[in-house]
């Protein structure tokens, strides 16, 4: 069984076909999938789809940096905290009737996807940094891993991570395409794995060379569906069902069999996220 540690079945590009896409993933051997949260507008659909597939789909909770604006960040961040704080911290089950989310037991297995994104500009740089710091502290209080999204913001991220080193954070660097030195630097301040997706299959990608140096115990597989489809589907809508193509390229880079990568990365995911059989009732 493979685990897709980052996907978005609720995205408008994938949502109309979500049920069939989940089944295609299961047929491809992807037995567990974790949906990354982005904001209050998308969250109700994430919960709804997740509710239909207990033990298969798991959800994160968090405010995505690309959703942060000067006008909304306090309200959005407060909502994340209210959902989290209404949880039974021993089970991570949250209760909320906010923004169309029905009052019901909710499950979240990580704080994410959170981070910094300056790719489209630095207009909300200050707000993004405050939101990130607050959510890192939340993850530490809940003893949950973090799922980190970074674009064009590594130095600010490391500055915040260094300040938060006392939190003993653990998590993964989503859609990792950076250097081994970046991976190593992140691990000075916490315990971080790398999430590897379709980019690893792209022609001329430097990532396979980087993976040669990263311990296989620190590698997670992901799709970020419906985005960043691997070769031979590049340019098309991505799905969790395509995860074995990512695994095959990672296996090649590490000099291991696909079965080895399946076994090891699934073990890595179960170690980081509370999604194993023992977590099924959470």
C-alpha positions as CSV (number, residue, x, y, z in Angstrom):
1,X,0.0,0.0,0.0
2,X,1.1,3.5,-0.9
3,X,0.3,6.6,1.1
4,X,-0.3,9.9,-0.7
5,X,0.7,12.4,2.0
6,X,-0.6,15.5,0.2
7,X,-3.6,15.8,-2.1
8,X,-6.7,17.9,-2.6
9,X,-9.8,16.0,-3.7
10,X,-12.0,19.0,-2.8
11,X,-10.2,21.3,-5.4
12,X,-12.7,22.5,-8.0
13,X,-10.6,20.8,-10.7
14,X,-10.9,17.4,-9.0
15,X,-14.1,17.7,-6.9
16,X,-16.6,16.7,-9.7
17,X,-14.8,13.4,-10.1
18,X,-13.7,12.9,-6.5
19,X,-15.5,9.7,-5.9
20,X,-14.2,8.0,-9.0
21,X,-10.7,9.4,-8.4
22,X,-10.6,7.9,-4.9
23,X,-11.5,4.5,-6.3
24,X,-8.9,4.8,-9.0
25,X,-6.3,5.5,-6.3
26,X,-7.4,2.5,-4.3
27,X,-7.2,0.4,-7.5
28,X,-3.6,1.7,-8.0
29,X,-2.6,0.5,-4.6
30,X,-2.8,3.9,-2.8
31,X,-4.6,2.9,0.3
32,X,-4.4,6.1,2.3
33,X,-4.5,9.8,1.3
34,X,-4.1,13.0,3.3
35,X,-5.9,16.1,2.2
36,X,-4.2,19.4,2.9
37,X,-6.3,22.2,4.2
38,X,-6.1,25.7,2.8
39,X,-8.9,28.0,4.2
40,X,-12.5,28.3,5.3
41,X,-13.8,28.5,1.8
42,X,-12.5,25.1,0.8
43,X,-12.6,23.4,4.2
44,X,-16.3,22.3,4.1
45,X,-15.8,20.4,0.9
46,X,-12.7,18.8,2.3
47,X,-14.6,17.6,5.4
48,X,-17.5,16.4,3.3
49,X,-15.4,14.3,1.0
50,X,-13.3,13.0,3.8
51,X,-16.3,11.9,5.8
52,X,-17.3,9.6,3.0
53,X,-14.0,7.7,3.1
54,X,-13.1,7.1,6.8
55,X,-9.8,5.2,7.1
56,X,-8.9,6.1,3.6
57,X,-9.0,9.9,3.5
58,X,-7.5,11.9,6.3
59,X,-7.5,15.7,6.7
60,X,-5.1,18.4,7.8
61,X,-6.1,21.7,9.5
62,X,-4.4,24.9,8.6
63,X,-4.3,28.3,6.8
64,X,-2.4,28.2,3.5
65,X,-0.1,31.2,3.0
66,X,-1.6,31.9,-0.4
67,X,-4.9,32.5,1.3
68,X,-3.6,35.2,3.6
69,X,-4.5,38.8,3.0
70,X,-4.4,41.9,5.2
71,X,-8.2,41.8,5.6
72,X,-8.8,38.1,6.4
73,X,-5.8,36.7,8.1
74,X,-7.0,37.3,11.7
75,X,-10.4,35.8,11.1
76,X,-9.1,32.8,9.2
77,X,-6.4,32.1,11.8
78,X,-8.8,32.5,14.7
79,X,-11.1,29.9,13.0
80,X,-8.2,27.4,12.7
81,X,-7.5,27.9,16.4
82,X,-11.1,27.6,17.4
83,X,-11.5,24.4,15.5
84,X,-8.3,23.0,17.0
85,X,-9.1,24.2,20.6
86,X,-12.6,22.6,20.5
87,X,-10.9,19.3,19.9
88,X,-10.3,16.6,22.3
89,X,-6.5,16.8,22.2
90,X,-6.1,13.1,23.0
91,X,-8.0,12.2,19.8
92,X,-7.5,15.3,17.6
93,X,-11.3,15.3,16.9
94,X,-12.6,18.8,16.3
95,X,-16.1,20.1,16.5
96,X,-17.2,23.1,14.5
97,X,-20.3,24.6,12.9
98,X,-18.4,27.5,11.4
99,X,-18.4,28.5,7.7
100,X,-20.8,25.7,6.6
101,X,-19.0,23.0,8.5
102,X,-21.7,20.9,10.2
103,X,-21.4,20.3,13.9
104,X,-19.8,16.8,13.9
105,X,-16.7,15.0,15.0
106,X,-13.9,16.1,12.8
107,X,-10.5,14.5,12.3
108,X,-7.2,16.2,11.5
109,X,-3.8,14.5,11.5
110,X,-1.5,17.5,10.9
111,X,-1.4,21.3,10.8
112,X,-1.1,22.1,7.2
113,X,-0.6,23.2,4.6
114,X,1.1,26.1,6.2
115,X,4.2,28.2,5.4
116,X,5.3,31.1,3.3
117,X,4.8,31.9,-0.3
118,X,6.3,35.1,-1.9
119,X,6.1,33.8,-5.5
120,X,3.3,36.2,-6.4
121,X,4.8,39.0,-4.4
122,X,5.6,40.1,-0.8
123,X,2.5,42.2,-0.2
124,X,1.4,40.1,2.8
125,X,4.8,39.0,3.9
126,X,4.3,40.3,7.5
127,X,0.9,38.6,7.9
128,X,2.2,35.3,6.4
129,X,5.0,35.2,8.9
130,X,2.7,35.8,11.9
131,X,0.2,33.2,10.7
132,X,3.0,30.7,10.2
133,X,4.5,31.3,13.7
134,X,1.1,30.9,15.3
135,X,0.3,27.7,13.5
136,X,3.7,26.2,14.4
137,X,3.0,26.9,18.0
138,X,-0.4,25.3,17.6
139,X,1.1,22.2,16.2
140,X,3.5,21.9,19.1
141,X,0.6,22.3,21.6
142,X,-1.4,19.6,19.9
143,X,1.7,17.4,19.4
144,X,0.9,17.2,15.6
145,X,3.2,17.2,12.6
146,X,3.3,20.2,10.3
147,X,3.0,20.2,6.5
148,X,5.1,23.1,5.2
149,X,4.6,24.9,1.9
150,X,7.5,27.2,0.8
151,X,8.0,29.3,-2.3
152,X,10.7,31.9,-2.6
153,X,10.9,32.3,1.2
154,X,13.5,30.0,2.6
155,X,15.4,32.6,4.6
156,X,12.4,33.9,6.4
157,X,11.2,30.4,7.0
158,X,14.6,29.4,8.6
159,X,14.5,32.6,10.7
160,X,11.1,31.6,12.1
161,X,12.1,27.9,12.4
162,X,15.2,28.9,14.4
163,X,13.1,31.0,16.8
164,X,10.8,28.0,17.2
165,X,13.4,25.4,17.7
166,X,12.4,25.0,21.3
167,X,9.1,23.6,20.1
168,X,10.8,20.4,18.8
169,X,8.7,20.5,15.6
170,X,8.3,17.5,13.3
171,X,6.8,17.4,9.9
172,X,7.5,17.4,6.2
173,X,8.5,19.9,3.5
174,X,5.8,19.6,1.0
175,X,6.6,19.5,-2.8
176,X,10.3,19.5,-1.9
177,X,12.5,20.5,-4.9
178,X,15.3,22.3,-3.0
179,X,18.9,21.2,-2.4
180,X,20.3,18.8,0.1
181,X,21.8,21.7,2.0
182,X,18.2,23.1,2.5
183,X,17.0,19.8,3.8
184,X,20.0,19.6,6.2
185,X,19.4,23.2,7.4
186,X,15.7,22.5,8.2
187,X,16.7,19.6,10.3
188,X,18.9,21.7,12.5
189,X,15.7,23.1,14.0
190,X,13.3,20.2,13.9
191,X,12.7,16.7,12.5
192,X,11.7,17.2,8.8
193,X,11.0,14.7,6.0
194,X,10.6,15.7,2.4
195,X,7.4,15.3,0.4
196,X,8.3,14.1,-3.1
197,X,5.8,14.4,-6.0
198,X,5.6,14.6,-9.7
199,X,8.5,17.0,-10.2
200,X,10.9,14.2,-9.5
201,X,9.8,12.7,-12.9
202,X,10.4,15.8,-14.9
203,X,13.1,15.9,-17.6
204,X,16.3,17.5,-16.3
205,X,15.0,17.7,-12.7
206,X,17.8,18.0,-10.2
207,X,15.7,16.4,-7.5
208,X,16.7,12.7,-8.2
209,X,20.4,13.7,-7.6
210,X,19.4,15.4,-4.3
211,X,17.5,12.3,-3.2
212,X,20.6,10.2,-3.5
213,X,21.9,12.1,-0.4
214,X,18.6,12.2,1.6
215,X,18.0,9.1,3.8
216,X,15.2,7.0,2.5
217,X,13.7,7.1,6.0
218,X,13.1,10.8,5.5
219,X,11.2,10.5,2.2
220,X,7.4,10.7,1.8
221,X,5.4,10.3,-1.4
222,X,2.8,12.8,-2.5
223,X,0.9,14.0,-5.5
224,X,-0.4,17.5,-4.7
225,X,-3.3,16.5,-6.9
226,X,-4.8,17.9,-9.0
227,X,-1.5,19.8,-9.7
228,X,2.0,18.7,-10.8
229,X,1.1,15.5,-12.6
230,X,4.1,13.2,-13.1
231,X,5.4,12.1,-16.5
232,X,3.8,10.6,-18.6
233,X,0.7,12.7,-17.5
234,X,2.5,16.0,-17.2
235,X,0.2,18.9,-18.2
236,X,-2.9,16.9,-17.3
237,X,-5.0,16.9,-14.1
238,X,-3.1,15.0,-11.4
239,X,-4.6,12.2,-9.3
240,X,-3.5,10.2,-6.3
241,X,-3.7,7.1,-8.6
242,X,-0.5,8.4,-10.3
243,X,1.5,8.1,-7.1
244,X,3.2,4.8,-8.3
245,X,4.9,6.8,-11.1
246,X,6.5,9.0,-8.5
247,X,7.5,5.9,-6.5
248,X,9.2,4.4,-9.5
249,X,11.4,7.5,-10.0
250,X,12.3,7.7,-6.4
251,X,13.2,4.0,-6.4
252,X,15.5,4.6,-9.4
253,X,17.2,7.5,-7.6
254,X,17.7,5.4,-4.4
255,X,18.7,2.2,-6.2
256,X,15.9,0.3,-4.6
257,X,12.9,-1.6,-5.9
258,X,9.5,0.0,-6.2
259,X,8.2,-2.5,-3.6
260,X,11.0,-1.3,-1.2
261,X,10.0,2.3,-1.7
262,X,6.3,1.4,-1.2
263,X,7.1,-0.3,2.1
264,X,9.6,2.3,3.4
265,X,7.6,5.4,2.5
266,X,4.4,4.0,3.9
267,X,6.2,3.2,7.1
268,X,7.6,6.7,7.2
269,X,4.1,8.2,6.7
270,X,2.6,6.0,9.4
271,X,5.4,7.1,11.8
272,X,4.8,10.8,11.1
273,X,1.0,11.0,10.8
274,X,-1.6,9.4,13.1
275,X,-3.2,7.5,10.3
276,X,-2.5,3.9,11.2
277,X,-5.2,1.3,12.1
278,X,-4.9,2.3,15.7
279,X,-5.9,5.8,14.7
280,X,-9.0,4.7,12.8
281,X,-11.4,5.6,15.6
282,X,-10.0,9.0,16.1
